[in-house]
Structure formats: structure tokens, C-alpha cells
Amino acid sequence: MEVNRASGRSLTEQIRAGITHRIADGALPPGARLPSSRHLAGDLDVSRSVVVQAYEQLIAEGYLRATQGSGTRVAGHVAAVAGPRSPVRGSSARPWLDLRVDAAGTQLFPRREWLVAYQRVVREIDARGLGHSPPSGTGLLRTELSRYLGRARGVRAAPDEVLVTSGLATAFDLLFTALTRAGITEVAVEDPGEHRHFERLRRNGVRPVPVPVDERGIDVGALARSGVRAVLVTPAHQMPTGVLLAAERRAALGRWAAARDGLVIECDLGGDLWLGKGSGPLAVQRELPAHVVYAGSARGLVGPGLRVGWLAGAHPVLRAVPALAAGGGSVPDSLTQAAFAEFVGSGLIDQHLRQLRARYRARRATVTRASARYLPGARVLGAEAGAHVYLTLPPDVREDRLLAAAQARSVLLRGGGYYHRARAGEPALAIGYAGASQAVLTDALATLGAVSRDLPGRLSA
């Protein structure tokens, strides 16, 4: 489910409609338990009251029922209430082909490895290990993350310089709050860039300042001219273009940070998922330890169901984060932290990532071949790392019409316009493959090629 703040409908109505559609098409059968209002609000980046209002409306309408101790579930008689199984989606009744970049890749969750780690911990953990976690995370997990990030990403952070959070969104909430208390109320963001970063900055009272991105990464000259003191970047696999921050731009970013006493917030999207030849670039934090806060999470490594995130580095702004996290709810439970520490420290994560990279290389190759066959006018960017690629389209292609035609044929994806802020970019498509099999990818791209033939522009053969 997603919400669109540019839509004319309220957020509550969008959530209500999303749930009823999933009930109607059988994705939420009678008795299915919905996430708590707090968790769904966090996933959708909306206030909890918005979700509570949507749930209450659906309960009043008979779609849901709430039971003390059992949570909120789909009502048993809901099939009669919901009506037909297929939601309104155009002329096609086939299942959705979801290529959105943030579509959950739950099929590749390392079930066996995670079970091994969890069982080891449950057998061996003592009573103290089952108590409440410190606000910075358990010492065990901070130590294992320090070692892993050092060897895998080159991050220079001692265990006491690693802060554990209940996901990347929570990490950013804490960090952005600390920034405002330090007097930093503006942060430069990449344009195009991650939509959720932009929204989360605003929600925490920080003004996002868009800075252009090209095929070498963020324009550091434009960053310097903006006058800001902090910047949020995705150098390993820029979101959404997928480009790497070029060596000369990395050097320029270091010079900017030193001259401005600036803060670089490095969100390491895709850094652990290098798919190109040889070894990929290490974290920027390694080169600029005094100026960089490194941010990451288990979402892209393991799956969205494991809500573990982290901030790492020696920058003074991080000293304020543990006190902000002390109110509760900002760190995972101790048992999850212990299991993830075992997963990381025992090498199970390395075994899983080798398998994940192999799967993603196969899916990337499928996207590249299918794009060349069905969308020969497109150019592929960002294929070296991560779980998505970016297809730039000829300038005469109407991105909005292509997306609408694709959705009418049950293909869900986002265009470049979704990620742009201060300026309009060239037409483009972001193709995510974390949650899509090779068969789905081929089917979806063939559909895109078919619908593009009926639209203006030189895209398909």
C-alpha cells in the first residue's frame, strides 16, 4: 500500500481504499490480522491518527473488527460486504505486476539462516539478555555491526559509535531531531531523490533543499552554492538513478565538508549489494570519518519485516541521539537484537548476501535483456548495485501516459517525475526487482513495450 500526498483524496481515504481493495481481491481474507496503527503509520510515513481514523471508519462500515488482545482483523462476513474480488484496475484482471522500487522482497528472506541464528540465541541467552535494551542498542549488536560495517563497507566506527534503532525511518527521525536541536534546520537532498527522505525531513522540522544529480552523482558545486551545512546522499546506488558517486565528486564532497565544517549523512542504499565486476566502492564515511554520519538498515539486506537500523560515526551530532531514544520504542527488542547479532557475527549474513547477489544478478540481466527487446529506445542506468535500475526514455515520450497505460494492464511502477522536486527531469522509469521474479519482470516489460506502441514517442520497436 502507498499514499500519494499530491492526490486530491485525503490520506485517510487513500488508506481506507487501499485496504478495501485488498479485501476485495482476496489479498486480505476474512480473519486476516492487520498491522497495528503505529506500524502501518510508520511504514506509510503518516501520523498514527490518520491510520486510526481509517481503521475506525472501516470498523464502522463492517470491513474490520477490533478485539482486545487480538488486534484488528478483517471481518468474517466481509466477502459479502466487499463485493467482487477484482478491484478497479482497468481492462485486465490478471494479478498486479509490481515493479515499484520499494516493493517488499519477502520471497528471498533467509528463513533457514535466520532460524539458525534465532535458535542459537534462544538456547544460549541468559536472563540479562532478555531485559530491556539500552537506548543505543545492546553492546553485543553494536560490536558485531562495528565489525561488519568495517570489513564490508569500510566504515570507521567503534562499537560505542554505533547506535541501533528500530529501522531506518526511526534512525532518521532521531537524527533529524538532533540536527534541529543543534541549530541545523536545512539539509540538502538529491534531486531526483528518495521521496521518503524529503517527506521525513519536513515532518521533523527540517527544510529539504534540492540539489541536482547527474550521471556522476550529486552536483557538489551546486551543493556549495546552496549555502547549507548538511547534505543527505546515497553515494553507493543513488536513489532513484542508481548512479555511483564518481571519484572526483567524492573528493569534492570531502573538500566541501572540510571547508564548510559540513555534515554528510550517508544513506548506504545498495552498498552491500554490489553486482558489478570486482569489488564495489567503500562507504564515503571511511574517507571523511569526522564529517559523516553513516545510516543503514536490515531492510535491504534481509527483508522489510526485520526492523533494525543503525547510525554510525564519530560526528558530535550523534551524541544527542541516545537521550532522544530513551523515551522507548526507538530500539528493537533485545531478543531480535541478539538474533541479528548472531546472524551477522557468525557469517550467516555473508552466506545470505552471496545468494541474494546471485539472484539479483539474474534479475538484473533479465531486465537488461527485456528492456533491449521491448523498449529499445530506453537506456539503462544503475545496474552495478542495488535492487533496481533506472530506464531513461526518449524526450518525446509522455511518462504520465505510459504509466497510466501500464497500470491499466496491471503493471505498477513509478516514473522519474515521482522523484523530482525543484526541476523536471527527463522521462524515466524506475524498475525494482527485489520483489519480482524473472518471469514477472519479463511479462511486465513486454507489457510496457506493447502499450508504448500505442503512444507517441520513439520507445518501442
C-alpha positions as CSV (number, residue, x, y, z in Angstrom):
1,M,0.0,0.0,0.0
2,E,1.1,3.6,-0.6
3,V,-0.3,7.1,-0.2
4,N,0.1,10.0,-2.6
5,R,0.2,13.4,-0.9
6,A,-0.3,15.1,-4.3
7,S,-3.7,13.3,-4.6
8,G,-6.9,15.1,-4.2
9,R,-8.1,12.5,-1.7
10,S,-7.3,12.6,2.0
11,L,-4.6,10.3,3.4
12,T,-7.3,8.6,5.5
13,E,-9.5,7.9,2.4
14,Q,-6.5,6.5,0.5
15,I,-5.7,4.1,3.3
16,R,-9.3,3.1,3.6
17,A,-9.5,2.5,-0.2
18,G,-6.2,0.5,-0.2
19,I,-7.5,-1.8,2.5
20,T,-10.9,-2.4,0.9
21,H,-9.2,-3.1,-2.5
22,R,-7.1,-5.8,-0.9
23,I,-10.1,-7.2,0.9
24,A,-12.0,-7.3,-2.4
25,D,-9.3,-9.1,-4.4
26,G,-8.6,-11.7,-1.6
27,A,-5.2,-10.4,-0.5
28,L,-6.8,-9.8,2.9
29,P,-9.1,-12.7,3.5
30,P,-11.6,-12.9,6.4
31,G,-9.8,-13.2,9.7
32,A,-6.5,-11.7,8.4
33,R,-4.8,-9.5,11.0
34,L,-3.8,-6.0,10.0
35,P,-0.7,-4.3,11.2
36,S,-1.0,-2.1,14.3
37,S,-1.9,1.5,13.6
38,R,1.6,2.5,14.8
39,H,3.4,0.1,12.5
40,L,1.3,1.0,9.4
41,A,1.7,4.7,10.1
42,G,5.5,4.2,10.3
43,D,5.5,2.2,7.0
44,L,3.4,4.8,5.2
45,D,5.1,7.9,6.8
46,V,1.9,9.3,8.1
47,S,0.7,10.2,11.5
48,R,-0.8,7.5,13.6
49,S,-4.1,9.4,13.9
50,V,-4.6,9.1,10.2
51,V,-4.4,5.3,10.3
52,V,-6.6,5.1,13.4
53,Q,-9.3,7.2,11.7
54,A,-9.2,4.9,8.6
55,Y,-9.4,1.8,10.8
56,E,-12.3,3.2,12.8
57,Q,-14.2,4.1,9.6
58,L,-13.7,0.5,8.3
59,I,-14.8,-1.0,11.5
60,A,-18.0,1.2,11.4
61,E,-18.6,0.1,7.8
62,G,-18.2,-3.6,8.7
63,Y,-15.0,-4.3,6.9
64,L,-12.9,-4.8,10.0
65,R,-13.4,-5.9,13.6
66,A,-11.2,-5.0,16.6
67,T,-10.9,-7.4,19.6
68,Q,-9.0,-6.7,22.8
69,G,-5.8,-8.8,22.7
70,S,-6.3,-9.9,19.1
71,G,-5.7,-6.7,17.2
72,T,-7.6,-5.5,14.2
73,R,-8.8,-8.2,11.7
74,V,-10.8,-8.5,8.5
75,A,-14.5,-9.2,9.5
76,G,-15.7,-12.8,8.9
77,H,-18.6,-11.7,6.7
78,V,-16.5,-9.3,4.7
79,A,-16.8,-11.2,1.3
80,A,-20.5,-10.1,1.2
81,V,-19.6,-6.6,2.2
82,A,-16.6,-6.2,-0.2
83,G,-18.4,-7.4,-3.3
84,P,-16.4,-8.5,-6.3
85,R,-12.9,-10.0,-5.8
86,S,-11.2,-7.8,-8.5
87,P,-10.5,-4.2,-7.7
88,V,-10.9,-1.5,-10.3
89,R,-7.7,-1.6,-12.4
90,G,-8.6,-1.2,-16.0
91,S,-9.4,-3.9,-18.5
92,S,-7.1,-6.6,-17.2
93,A,-8.0,-9.0,-14.3
94,R,-4.6,-10.6,-14.1
95,P,-2.5,-10.2,-10.9
96,W,-0.6,-7.0,-10.4
97,L,3.0,-7.0,-11.7
98,D,4.6,-4.8,-9.1
99,L,7.9,-3.2,-10.2
100,R,7.9,-0.4,-7.7
101,V,11.4,0.1,-6.1
102,D,10.0,-0.1,-2.6
103,A,8.0,-3.3,-3.2
104,A,8.9,-5.7,-0.5
105,G,11.3,-8.6,-1.5
106,T,9.9,-11.0,1.1
107,Q,10.3,-14.1,-1.1
108,L,14.1,-14.0,-0.6
109,F,14.0,-13.8,3.2
110,P,16.8,-16.1,4.6
111,R,14.4,-18.3,6.5
112,R,16.9,-21.1,7.2
113,E,19.7,-18.8,8.2
114,W,17.5,-16.6,10.4
115,L,16.0,-19.7,12.1
116,V,19.5,-21.0,12.9
117,A,20.5,-17.6,14.4
118,Y,17.3,-17.4,16.4
119,Q,17.5,-20.9,17.8
120,R,21.1,-20.4,18.9
121,V,20.2,-17.3,20.8
122,V,17.1,-18.8,22.4
123,R,19.2,-21.7,23.6
124,E,22.1,-19.7,24.9
125,I,20.9,-16.3,26.0
126,D,20.8,-15.6,29.8
127,A,18.2,-13.7,31.8
128,R,20.1,-10.4,31.5
129,G,20.0,-10.7,27.7
130,L,16.2,-10.8,27.8
131,G,15.8,-7.5,29.6
132,H,15.2,-4.0,28.2
133,S,17.6,-2.8,25.6
134,P,19.7,0.3,26.3
135,P,18.6,3.3,24.2
136,S,21.7,2.9,22.0
137,G,21.2,-0.8,21.4
138,T,22.8,-3.8,23.0
139,G,26.5,-3.9,23.3
140,L,26.6,-7.2,21.5
141,L,24.9,-6.0,18.4
142,R,26.8,-2.7,18.4
143,T,30.0,-4.7,18.5
144,E,29.0,-7.0,15.7
145,L,27.8,-4.1,13.5
146,S,31.0,-2.2,14.1
147,R,33.0,-5.3,12.8
148,Y,30.7,-6.0,9.9
149,L,30.4,-2.4,8.7
150,G,34.2,-2.1,8.9
151,R,35.0,-5.2,6.8
152,A,32.1,-5.0,4.4
153,R,31.7,-1.2,3.8
154,G,34.9,0.3,5.3
155,V,33.1,2.2,7.9
156,R,35.3,3.5,10.7
157,A,33.2,3.4,13.8
158,A,34.0,1.8,17.2
159,P,31.2,-0.1,18.9
160,D,30.3,2.9,21.1
161,E,30.0,4.9,17.9
162,V,27.2,2.7,16.5
163,L,23.6,3.4,17.5
164,V,20.9,0.7,16.9
165,T,17.4,1.8,16.0
166,S,14.1,0.1,15.1
167,G,14.6,0.7,11.4
168,L,16.0,3.4,9.1
169,A,12.9,5.6,9.5
170,T,13.4,5.8,13.2
171,A,17.1,6.4,12.8
172,F,16.3,9.4,10.6
173,D,13.7,10.7,13.0
174,L,16.2,10.7,15.8
175,L,19.0,12.2,13.7
176,F,16.9,15.0,12.2
177,T,15.6,15.9,15.7
178,A,19.2,16.1,16.9
179,L,20.0,18.3,13.9
180,T,17.3,20.8,14.7
181,R,18.4,21.0,18.3
182,A,22.0,21.7,17.1
183,G,20.6,24.6,15.0
184,I,20.7,22.8,11.6
185,T,17.3,23.4,10.0
186,E,18.2,22.9,6.4
187,V,19.5,19.8,4.7
188,A,20.4,19.4,1.1
189,V,18.8,16.4,-0.7
190,E,19.4,14.8,-4.1
191,D,17.1,15.8,-6.9
192,P,15.9,13.4,-8.1
193,G,16.0,11.7,-4.8
194,E,14.3,9.3,-2.4
195,H,10.7,10.6,-1.8
196,R,10.6,9.4,1.8
197,H,13.8,11.3,2.8
198,F,12.2,14.5,1.6
199,E,9.0,13.9,3.5
200,R,10.7,12.7,6.7
201,L,12.9,15.8,6.8
202,R,9.8,18.1,6.6
203,R,8.0,16.1,9.2
204,N,10.9,16.6,11.6
205,G,11.0,20.4,11.1
206,V,13.9,20.4,8.6
207,R,13.7,22.2,5.3
208,P,14.9,20.0,2.4
209,V,17.0,21.9,-0.2
210,P,17.0,20.0,-3.6
211,V,20.4,19.8,-5.3
212,P,20.7,18.4,-8.8
213,V,22.0,14.9,-9.6
214,D,23.6,13.8,-12.9
215,E,25.3,10.6,-14.1
216,R,28.2,11.3,-11.8
217,G,26.1,11.8,-8.7
218,I,25.2,14.9,-6.7
219,D,26.5,18.2,-8.1
220,V,28.8,19.3,-5.3
221,G,29.3,22.7,-6.9
222,A,25.5,23.3,-6.7
223,L,25.7,22.0,-3.1
224,A,28.3,24.6,-2.2
225,R,26.2,27.4,-3.8
226,S,23.2,26.3,-1.7
227,G,24.8,27.5,1.5
228,V,23.6,24.6,3.6
229,R,25.6,22.9,6.3
230,A,24.4,19.4,5.9
231,V,23.6,17.0,3.0
232,L,21.8,13.6,2.7
233,V,23.3,11.5,-0.1
234,T,23.0,7.9,-1.4
235,P,26.5,7.5,-3.0
236,A,26.7,3.7,-3.5
237,H,23.5,3.5,-5.6
238,Q,21.8,6.8,-6.0
239,M,18.1,6.8,-5.4
240,P,16.5,6.6,-8.0
241,T,19.0,6.8,-10.8
242,G,21.3,4.1,-9.4
243,V,24.4,6.0,-10.4
244,L,27.6,5.8,-8.3
245,L,29.1,9.0,-6.8
246,A,32.1,9.5,-9.1
247,A,35.6,9.6,-7.6
248,E,36.0,13.3,-8.4
249,R,32.7,14.1,-6.8
250,R,33.6,12.1,-3.7
251,A,36.8,14.2,-3.4
252,A,34.8,17.4,-4.0
253,L,32.4,16.4,-1.3
254,G,35.3,16.0,1.1
255,R,36.6,19.4,0.3
256,W,33.1,20.9,0.8
257,A,32.8,19.2,4.2
258,A,36.2,20.4,5.4
259,A,35.7,24.0,4.2
260,R,32.2,24.3,5.5
261,D,32.6,22.1,8.5
262,G,29.7,20.3,6.9
263,L,27.8,17.2,7.8
264,V,27.3,14.4,5.3
265,I,24.5,11.9,6.0
266,E,25.4,8.8,4.0
267,C,22.4,6.6,3.4
268,D,24.1,3.4,2.1
269,L,21.3,2.1,-0.1
270,G,22.5,-0.8,-2.1
271,G,26.1,-0.6,-0.8
272,D,26.1,-4.2,0.3
273,L,24.6,-5.4,-3.0
274,W,27.4,-4.7,-5.5
275,L,26.5,-6.6,-8.7
276,G,29.3,-5.4,-11.0
277,K,32.7,-6.8,-11.6
278,G,35.3,-6.8,-8.9
279,S,34.6,-5.1,-5.6
280,G,32.4,-2.0,-5.3
281,P,33.3,1.3,-3.7
282,L,33.5,1.6,0.0
283,A,31.5,4.0,2.1
284,V,32.2,7.7,1.9
285,Q,32.4,7.6,5.7
286,R,35.8,5.9,5.5
287,E,37.3,8.9,3.8
288,L,35.5,11.5,5.9
289,P,35.0,10.0,9.4
290,A,34.9,13.4,11.1
291,H,32.2,14.7,8.9
292,V,29.9,11.7,8.0
293,V,27.1,10.0,9.8
294,Y,26.6,6.6,8.2
295,A,23.0,5.2,8.1
296,G,21.8,1.8,7.1
297,S,19.3,-0.9,7.9
298,A,18.5,-4.6,7.6
299,R,15.6,-3.9,5.2
300,G,17.6,-4.3,2.0
301,L,19.9,-7.0,3.4
302,V,17.3,-9.3,5.0
303,G,13.8,-8.1,4.4
304,P,11.3,-5.4,5.4
305,G,10.0,-7.5,8.3
306,L,13.2,-7.1,10.3
307,R,13.0,-3.6,11.7
308,V,16.7,-3.0,12.6
309,G,18.6,0.2,11.6
310,W,21.7,1.9,12.6
311,L,23.7,5.2,12.7
312,A,27.4,5.1,12.9
313,G,30.3,7.6,13.2
314,A,32.1,10.0,15.4
315,H,30.2,13.2,14.4
316,P,29.2,15.2,17.6
317,V,25.5,15.3,16.5
318,L,25.2,11.6,17.3
319,R,25.9,12.2,21.0
320,A,22.4,13.6,21.4
321,V,20.7,10.6,19.8
322,P,20.7,8.2,22.8
323,A,18.9,10.7,25.0
324,L,16.3,11.2,22.3
325,A,15.8,7.4,22.0
326,A,15.4,6.9,25.8
327,G,11.7,7.5,25.7
328,G,11.1,4.0,24.4
329,G,10.1,2.4,21.1
330,S,13.2,3.5,19.2
331,V,15.2,0.3,19.5
332,P,14.3,-3.3,18.7
333,D,13.6,-5.8,21.4
334,S,16.6,-7.4,23.0
335,L,15.9,-10.9,21.6
336,T,15.7,-9.6,18.0
337,Q,19.0,-7.7,18.5
338,A,20.7,-10.8,19.9
339,A,19.5,-12.9,16.9
340,F,20.6,-10.3,14.4
341,A,24.0,-10.1,16.2
342,E,24.3,-13.8,15.8
343,F,23.2,-13.6,12.2
344,V,25.9,-11.0,11.5
345,G,28.7,-12.3,13.7
346,S,28.5,-15.9,12.7
347,G,28.8,-15.2,9.0
348,L,25.3,-16.2,8.2
349,I,24.7,-12.7,6.7
350,D,27.6,-13.2,4.2
351,Q,26.2,-16.6,3.1
352,H,22.8,-14.9,2.6
353,L,24.2,-11.9,0.7
354,R,26.1,-14.2,-1.7
355,Q,22.9,-15.9,-2.6
356,L,21.0,-12.6,-2.8
357,R,23.5,-11.1,-5.1
358,A,23.3,-14.1,-7.4
359,R,19.5,-13.8,-7.6
360,Y,19.7,-10.1,-8.2
361,R,22.3,-10.5,-11.0
362,A,20.0,-12.9,-12.7
363,R,17.0,-10.5,-12.4
364,R,19.2,-7.5,-13.5
365,A,20.2,-9.5,-16.6
366,T,16.5,-10.2,-17.3
367,V,15.6,-6.5,-17.0
368,T,18.5,-5.6,-19.3
369,R,17.6,-8.1,-22.0
370,A,13.9,-7.4,-21.8
371,S,14.4,-3.7,-22.0
372,A,16.6,-4.0,-25.0
373,R,14.0,-6.2,-26.7
374,Y,10.8,-4.5,-25.8
375,L,11.9,-0.9,-25.1
376,P,14.9,-0.4,-27.4
377,G,14.6,3.4,-27.0
378,A,15.3,3.3,-23.3
379,R,18.8,3.5,-21.7
380,V,19.6,1.5,-18.5
381,L,21.3,3.2,-15.6
382,G,22.3,1.9,-12.2
383,A,22.8,-1.7,-13.0
384,E,26.0,-2.1,-10.9
385,A,24.4,-2.4,-7.5
386,G,21.2,-2.5,-5.5
387,A,17.8,-3.9,-6.4
388,H,16.6,-1.6,-9.1
389,V,17.6,0.0,-12.4
390,Y,16.6,3.3,-13.9
391,L,15.4,3.5,-17.5
392,T,15.8,6.9,-19.2
393,L,13.3,7.4,-22.0
394,P,13.4,9.5,-25.2
395,P,12.4,13.1,-24.6
396,D,9.2,12.8,-26.7
397,V,7.8,10.0,-24.5
398,R,4.9,11.1,-22.3
399,E,5.8,9.5,-19.0
400,D,2.4,10.1,-17.4
401,R,0.6,8.4,-20.3
402,L,2.9,5.5,-20.3
403,L,2.4,4.9,-16.5
404,A,-1.3,5.2,-16.8
405,A,-1.4,2.7,-19.8
406,A,0.8,0.3,-17.8
407,Q,-1.4,0.4,-14.8
408,A,-4.4,-0.3,-16.9
409,R,-2.6,-3.5,-17.8
410,S,-1.8,-4.3,-14.2
411,V,1.8,-3.1,-14.2
412,L,2.7,-1.0,-11.2
413,L,5.8,1.2,-11.3
414,R,7.0,4.8,-10.8
415,G,8.3,7.3,-13.3
416,G,11.2,9.7,-12.8
417,G,8.7,12.5,-12.2
418,Y,7.8,11.0,-8.8
419,Y,11.4,11.5,-7.5
420,H,12.0,15.1,-8.9
421,R,11.5,18.2,-6.8
422,A,12.8,21.5,-7.9
423,R,13.1,20.7,-11.6
424,A,11.5,18.5,-14.2
425,G,13.7,15.7,-15.4
426,E,13.8,13.6,-18.5
427,P,11.1,10.9,-18.7
428,A,12.2,7.7,-17.0
429,L,11.1,4.5,-15.3
430,A,12.4,3.1,-12.0
431,I,12.3,-0.7,-12.3
432,G,12.5,-2.6,-8.9
433,Y,13.3,-6.3,-8.9
434,A,13.6,-7.1,-5.2
435,G,10.0,-8.4,-5.1
436,A,9.6,-9.5,-8.7
437,S,10.7,-12.8,-10.2
438,Q,12.3,-13.1,-13.7
439,A,9.1,-14.2,-15.2
440,V,7.2,-11.2,-13.7
441,L,9.9,-8.9,-14.9
442,T,9.8,-10.2,-18.5
443,D,6.0,-10.1,-18.5
444,A,5.9,-6.6,-17.2
445,L,8.5,-5.2,-19.6
446,A,6.8,-6.9,-22.6
447,T,3.5,-5.3,-21.5
448,L,5.3,-1.9,-21.3
449,G,6.6,-2.4,-24.8
450,A,3.1,-3.3,-26.1
451,V,1.4,-0.3,-24.5
452,S,4.1,2.1,-25.7
453,R,3.4,1.2,-29.3
454,D,0.0,2.9,-29.0
455,L,1.5,6.1,-27.5
456,P,3.6,9.0,-29.0
457,G,7.4,8.7,-28.7
458,R,10.2,6.6,-30.0
459,L,10.4,3.9,-27.3
460,S,9.4,0.5,-28.7
461,A,10.4,-1.2,-31.9
